Amino acid sequence: MGDPDTEDHNDWEDTSARKAFTVEAEHAGERLDRWLSSRLGASVSRSRLQTLIRAGAVTTDENPVTETKHRVAEGEVYALTIPEAEPAEPKAEAIPLEVLYEDDALIVINKPAGLVVHPAPGNWSGTLVNALLHHCGASLSGIGGVRRPGIVHRLDRDTSGVMVVAKTDNAHRLLSETFADHGRSGDLERAYVAVVWGAPERMAGTIDAPLGRHAQSRTLRAVVPAGRSDARHAVTRYQVQKRYGADGSGKAFAAKVECRLETGRTHQIRVHMAHIGHPLIGDADYGRAFRTKVNRLPEDIRPTVAAFPRQALHARLLAFRHPETGDLMRFEADPPPDMMALTSALDIL
């Protein structure tokens, strides 16, 4: 086979940013990423191609293939859709922020629900990073040589609460190490308030269940067997703070629960609470099967609960050692008005 950079391939069609390739006999059994890379040549880097595959940009028979190690078979046709180029660097935007603390090394904010943390496909503007670039300006000394805020942990778009962001390279490195270590070798404390359907039988407990990719969605997570290749250790400790009402069987309609993280996985609290049968109110991803429970609530509070627009989750507390001074920093923020209105409505039960 000739050099893929110069060879005139006749097994693909190019329509705008979509390319389709057919697997020839001599390539049967090859890894998807390697085979596609040989087809594309230098037009798309191997790492970029792997990112596109994981993002669902490669399909066969209109079905996405998200495993880079997937083995191709003779005669199969794979289509790759390459998204249009987006701005390489986020731009500063005057987005209001509730700043809890700020110095030369870091900034702590109370993130509102609905604010995406970092620019990404579909959200290149209007993010926390855009807001911080405007707010911090020249006080950002640079992360990796670029004047930008250093994100060391994230909250989901629709989760509100306390976040810390680094402003210097050194602070970013040290805080990242603290969060990656989950506080095992230092002081790190994270507590969340969640409002869930039903209530755990025990007032307090620990959920120790590994998380991995969801079988049907690349953006969701699920509890998976510990031996699976993508399984990640995940531990959440919970304590029931209040139970609301009771249904016909004497079980609570809902509960306010404090969750503390021993690890920090994507969607960890949402998946873990759903795993034990108590998904968060308003969680359209992990609590879909519980939406009809709202119909069993009294009519005077039903509209408030039914209209709650997001997962009922708020990062109430964050404590850590300051990366420069070593001082213990502790920040708390009350739940926002929408969650306060939700719990006030449930108080009637």
Beta strands, then each sheet from edge to edge (+ up, - down):
strand 1: 12-15
strand 2: 18-22
strand 3: 58-60
strand 4: 63-64
strand 5: 77-81
strand 6: 99-102
strand 7: 106-111
strand 8: 150-151
strand 9: 160-166
strand 10: 188-197
strand 11: 204-208
strand 12: 211-213
strand 13: 221-223
strand 14: 235-244
strand 15: 254-261
strand 16: 313-321
strand 17: 328-332
sheet 1: 1+ 2- 5+ 3- 4+
sheet 2: 6+ 7- 9+ 8-
sheet 3: 6+ 7- 9+ 16+ 10- 15+ 14- 11+
sheet 4: 6+ 7- 9+ 16+ 17-
sheet 5: 12+ 13-
end
